[in-house]
Amino acid sequence: MTQAGVYGQRLGRGLHVKEAPVLITRSLRSAELAVTEVRNDKPTSELSGSLPAEDAYLVSLKLRDYPACECWEEGRYVTREDIRAGATYLYDLKRDPRYVIDKPFHSLFFYLPRSALHDMARQPGAPRIGELSYEPGVGHDDGVIRHIGASLQEALRRPDETNQLFVDHVMLALTAHVAQTYGGLKPVAEPNRGGLAPWQVKRACDRLDSDLSGKVALEQIATELGLSVSHFSRAFRISTGLPPHQWLLRQRVKAATQLMTVRNLPLSEIAISAGFANQSHFTRVFTQMVGVSPGAWRRETHGGRDA
C-alpha cells in the first residue's frame, strides 16, 4: 500500500534518519493520523530535505535540547531559536518547513491532516477550523502533548505489543486538543452526556471480546452503533468505567486467568490465546494489573507450576 502522508520513512528521509518508528490510526472517518519518532545522535551538517506539500500539520514534541536551531519556511530563513526538551512546535506542510540539522536531535512528530481537524469540528454549532495559530520557530509549553508523547513512546518501542484501540484513543485526544488549543475550536456540549444504551454496551463489548488482540478499530465499532468516535469513547467509559483499550486489557487478563487453571498449559501459549503479543508482554501487563507475575499467581492460586 502506498503511504498517504508525511510520517514514518517518508518523514525520516526528509530528516536524514534511517529508522523512523511509526504508529498509525484511522480513528476519524477517512483521515489517517500518525506519530513518528525520529532520532539522530551523529548528524552531518545539512539542511533538512523538503517534505511533500500537503494540507496538513506536523505537531512536534522535542525530546532533546537543540541550541540555535535555524528554521526555514518556503525557501527562506525565518529565525534561529534555542529549542528545549519538552516544548511543542507546529509546522504547516504547505509552507515547506525545514531546518539546519547540525546537532543531535530526538523528537516525536504527530501528523495531522486538516481533514482530521475538520472532523473534530463536525459538532452541532462548532465553527470550521481555519489555520492553526503558531509562530514559526517558537515553541509552546504544552503539558497535554508532553503527557501524550510520554504515553506513546513505549508503544513506539514495542509496536507488536501495542493495543490499536489505545493508539486510536490517544491520537483522537491529541487531535481534539490541537483543534481546541491552536485552532480555536470551542468544546460544544452534546445533547446526550450519558452512557450507552444497554444494547450498545453489549454489542460494543461483544465486538471487543471477539478479538482480544485489539485489531478492531474504534471507528468500526462506533460506526456500527451510529455514533462518532469521540461520543462512543466517552459514553463507553461512562457505562463501563473504563475506556475501550483498558477494558480490553482487563478482558485479556481475565481470559488468561481462566486459561491458567489448566496446569500443564504453557504460559507462552496462554499469552497468545489471550491476545497478548508474546509471553513477555503478557507478564508485564498481568503484573501491572494484578500485582504478581502470572507464574506466581498460578502457583499461589491453583498450585500449578510456571511453565
Phi, psi and omega in degrees: 000134179286132180292137185271320190239182182271087178202171179060222184296329178296318176290320180301320179297320180295331181259008175061043174241146183278326181243133181218081180304141185218147170237136187234145176216154173238055185279355179233097179047236182264000183289131178262122179250152182204156171231132183236138175257128179234138182207137175214113182272344181222069183283157170264144186289114179193164177281138178300155182288157178286127180271152179304133179288124180219159173276072185205165178238153166249127175251118188246129173259118182277129182254001181210143175300145177218091183293147173049057179280121180269114186257143179231148171217138178052039176079009182234145174296135182249305185194166173233121185225152173277121179265132180251141176302135181098349180275154179250136178233146179248142179226131177265116184293344176287342185259010179052062181290135179213163173207159181282122179264101180224008179216158177302144180217158178205118186213159166253138177238120176264123180267117183233099175292152182300329179300327178292320178294323177294323178299322178295332183274358181276055173248154179303122177084358182280135180284157176290140181277129177270221177287144174290145183272115176197161176244125183308130177083358181252126184272166179236141175272091189243098182294328180295314180291326175299316181295315180297317179299317180297322181290336182267343182298317178295321179296323178292329180282334182231065185298328181292338181260001187276132177282119181300326178298325178295315179298315178303312184298313184290318181291328175295317178297318180296317180298317178297319180295315180296318180299321182280319186280322185244350181248357177078011180289127179266132176302130181247126179292128177272151183304318183256107181258006182272194181273194179280157172291155181308319180293328178289320177300314181298314181295317180297315181294322178297320180294318179293318182292334183288344179218086183293346178289345176081024181283336181293139183267151177303320182300320182296315180292315181299319180297319179298332180266359180072031183236160170286160181298317182295319179295316180299313182300316181293315183292324178297319180294321178297319185285324186251345183086359182219148170291159186307318184291326178284326175299318180295320177300319178297321178293324177298315180295321178298315178297320180295319180295325177293319180292331181287354173287344174274104193298324186269004180279121182297147179298327179297323179287322177299318181303312181293317182296328181271004174097005178276157182290325182193179183294324179298316178299314179302313182297317183295312182292316181299316181296320179295322186273326186259330179103348175223163179288159178303318180298317180293320179299317181294319179295316184287326187269319187237000180071018180277173179252152179285104183282000000 
